């Protein structure tokens, strides 16, 4: 590994540590911090690839290492956050309720490694794992701040809880679907706006909650609306032939 390649790798390691910090915070009952660390990991994970491409310092090791970071930060961490905040109350059933976050996320990443040699640069087959992770983290974050009416915006009961957790489960299903998605972070403006909004999550709740709600809106639109207008760019073979290289429509 040359010195230039170590720069994006530092961001990837930072994303890994932020995901681990989220799990530690979830175990300690510090749900706001746990959610913040998931979002921080997401920003660092997005920057590592951008920096690697700008420096022309991409590497096979970095790409593979990034996949394991994705599973830790956007599979394990949000599953643990969801379980610790609400679903631990249901015992073994709660364990099974959050398990799709792990199973679908792992399946999504495995298929990503198998059939997409472009590492998402030409779009995604199935919803990226980061979308459901961000949705769960931000949903918990908004509810845990106490800024909104706790009886109305509840994690454990009521229509908002049903909508929030229901949307998260549908997103898990979309991860293993054959729905095509674009890559929003290819737009530098979108990436800058995302960084600014995530940064606001670490400020006073009066600024953090509107930023979180805005990000929730973006996540919902990306998951459920953007595929309707996204042009298919990746042509993936049938399931039984997925080990074959993917073809691309130019």
Buried (B, 14 or more C-beta within 10 A) or exposed (E): EEEBBEBBBEBBBBBBBBBBBBBBBBEEEBBBBBBBBBBBBBBBBBBBBBBBEEEEBBBEEBBEBBBEBBBBBBBBBBBBBBBBBBBEEEEEEBEEBBBBBBBBBBBBBBBBEBBBEEBBEBBBBBBBBBBBBBBBBBBBBBBBBEBBEEEEBBBEEEEBBEEBBEBBBBBBBBBBBEBBBBBBBEEEEEBEBBEEBBBBBEEEBEEBBBBBBBBBEBBBEBBBEBBEEBEEBBEBEEEEEBEEEBEEEE
